[in-house]
């Protein structure tokens, strides 16, 4: 008798379908086959990452990295602000402090040279030469400024005021230049500079510095009424205010004084502009300021380490 034919397996249903055929002995209970999970790969039986779920993980990792770098940067900044590894900040503070002591430790001829060369400092780029004709005794600021300017400068205090007066080669103009050494720290100095620049106090005619009129010189008649042009600069790397005010040497009064920045503009036809008095004030102030910075630098290099 031939053997019975082998039993044939039921046809395989597509994955994810529900087989409702009762399993023997289950009394009609359906057998449910679920679709494979979305991480499942029936070709390799290995789990594979899915893109949409990977993106949040990458974003979280990037956020942690940014946060970590921010904390490191913040720690480094805090270290600088507290003086740790802040050699540059300490050096700048030391230079600022030393600059405030120059008024009694540097020769007058170094602060106010007997002759100043102004290559290209005149109108139209003409060369200028200025000769010092007087040096005022170092003093306080009590009578050196008009009351309104004295009040504007009062937040930084007045430690000492040094002044000198120059004349040009033709002795037709005279200029007083001043170095006001203040009592302020760097924060107060920066605040004063911000106020002067943002509010335009350095350009107001009622805040002009006063000249130093030395008897027996070309500046003998250089009084308040003769002031024609001026400049004023609050330094931030030294406790110093540098200014200069110019006028005619013949004692004529000036009814329309102009700040140097305006008098130096092309095409201006005022008396201070046509006489080049804006250039005189700005040119002398610039060179005295440069000399002060060189003196600070020299003193810094001579300090023992």
Secondary structure, 3 states (H helix, E strand, C coil): CCCCCCCCCCCCCCCCCCECCCCCCCCCCCECCCCCCCCCCCCCCCCCCCHHHHHHHHHHHHHHHHHHHHHHHHHHHHHHHCCCCCHHHHHHHHHHHHHCCHHHCCCHHHHCCCEEEECCCCHHHCCEEEEEEEECCCECCCCCECHHHHHHHHHHCCCEEEEEEEEECCCCEEEEEEEEECCCCHHHHHHHHHHHHHHCHHHCHHHCECCCCCCCCCCCCCCHHHCCEEEEEECCCCCEEEEEEEEECCCCCCCCCEEHHHHCCCCCCCHHHHCCHHHHHHHHHHHHHHHHHHHHHHHHHHCCC
